Amino acid sequence: MPARLLIALLILALSGCATHVDRLDVRLGLVPPIEPATPGAAVAAAMRADFEAGLAALARDDLDTAIDAWRRHVAAAPRVDPQVRAVRGYLTLLERERAIRHARAVAAREATLADRVGDRLDVAVLPFALTRAHADDTRPFNDAILAMVASDLARVPGLRLLERRRIDALLQELKLSAADLVDPATALRGGRLLGAGSIVVGTVYSGAPPDPVYTGEGEYSISVSVSDVAEGRLLGVQEAYGQRENFFELQKRIVHGVLDILGVTERPADIDRIHTRNWNAYAQFTLGLQYLAEQRYPQARAAFALALRFDPEFTLAEEYHLDTPERLLSVDEIRVAATRR
């Protein structure tokens, strides 16, 4: 059966209840709400001021100020507003550009930054390496686990998680892959340049045979190590392994293990909430992350949306969907598009 036809049939099957689908489409900003939320006059004025401040900062090529202002604008606005959705996409692109500029500057000054480290709770979660029982299966299984672990750690009070885009941009500038980071010296080098106090590196192992939705039998395991950047020493290791039926609980054990190693005791209850238990949703989420990394934004949005058709409660997929831009734009193109808003 052709892939496009299969996807169409899946969407049709999942669309059995029109009301449910319509509700999800409204959440994703794909269709306008029946009764649009209207902020009060004071909130609307503050939103407009923040938007204009961001636009003015872009004219000066001041990305930091622009991002801060538009972050305030988005936080105050109804998330189903199509214009807010556009700004969220602009923010993703601006943060990507800022991360690239920062990576280039840091790489150019590597010798002077060799001893720069952050506080122990300034944590960089570096890309996880992937080991498979079947080498012909190259889907980004590990990227989805990394996204979930990072999302959970970002919710912990007192823990300052370094920005994912900044990490990826620096590693790309240094031409380092996830496999390279298995070497402790290489990982510590990245941690120093990022200004991290601690780094988390890991390996994901999948023994399941390849199939479209990761439903094969076999064991799965995640192993991470936490290292102190200043002292260049290993602080601890956490492992989690299991069968298909408890796969989605594994990354929670990793999160708590990392926090134990770092001595963080205050933990919000929501980090124990399983992101999804649906293998189809998980497979589409991994595909969305792959498209996102390749800057294939329409395909990424479609994959995240399909993940939510399979599991409407998969809020991490929803956040990624809302933050994915419609298309790739330069800073100048964002400025022009926002001016016409």
NORGIDA-V94231 format. One record per backbone hydrogen bond with DSSP energy under -0.5 kcal/mol. CO is the residue of the C=O (numbers start at 0). NH is the residue of the N-H. Records with the same first field share a line. If there is no record, write none. Layout:
# NORGIDA-V94231
CO->NH ; NH
This chain:
# NORGIDA-V94231
1->5
2->6
3->7
4->8
5->9
6->10
7->11
8->12
9->13
10->14
11->14
12->15
15->17
16->20
17->21
18->22
19->23
20->24
21->25
22->26
23->27
24->29 ; 30
25->28
33->35
36->38
39->43
40->44
41->45
42->46
43->47
44->48
45->49
46->50
47->51
48->52
49->53
50->54
51->55
52->56
53->57
54->58
55->59
56->59 ; 61
57->60
60->62
61->65
62->66
63->67
64->68
65->69
66->70
67->71
68->72
69->73
70->74
71->75
72->76
77->80
80->84
81->85
82->86
83->87
84->88
85->89
86->90
87->91
88->92
89->93
90->94
91->95
92->96
93->97
94->98
95->99
96->100
97->101
98->102
99->103
100->104
101->105
102->106
103->107
104->108
105->108
106->109
108->111 ; 112
109->112
110->113
112->115
118->121 ; 196
120->122 ; 159
121->196 ; 197
122->124 ; 161
123->125 ; 199
128->203
130->205
132->134
133->136
135->137
138->140
139->142 ; 143
140->144
141->145
142->146
143->147
144->148
145->149
146->150
147->151
148->152
149->153
150->154
151->154
152->155
155->158
157->159
158->160
159->122
162->166
163->167
164->168
165->169
166->170
167->171
168->172
169->173
170->175
171->174
176->180
178->181
179->182
181->183
182->186
183->187
184->188
185->189
186->190
187->191
188->192
189->193
190->194 ; 195
191->194
195->117
196->228 ; 229
197->123
198->200 ; 226
199->125
200->224
201->128
202->222
203->130
204->220
205->132
210->213
216->208
218->206
219->241
220->204
221->239
222->202
223->237
224->200
225->234 ; 235
226->198 ; 228
227->231 ; 232
232->227
235->225
237->223
239->221
241->219
242->245
243->246
245->248 ; 249
246->249 ; 250
248->251 ; 252
249->253
250->254
251->255
252->256
253->257
254->258
255->259
256->260
257->261
258->262 ; 263
259->262
262->264
264->266
267->270
268->271
269->272
276->278
277->281
278->282
279->283
280->284
281->285
282->286
283->287
284->288
285->289
286->290
287->291
288->292
289->293
290->295
291->294
294->296
295->299
296->300
297->301
298->302
299->303
300->304
301->305
302->306
303->307
304->308
305->309
306->310
310->313
312->314
313->317
314->318
315->319
316->320
317->321
318->322
319->323
320->323
322->324
329->333
330->334
331->335
332->336
333->337
334->338
335->339
337->340
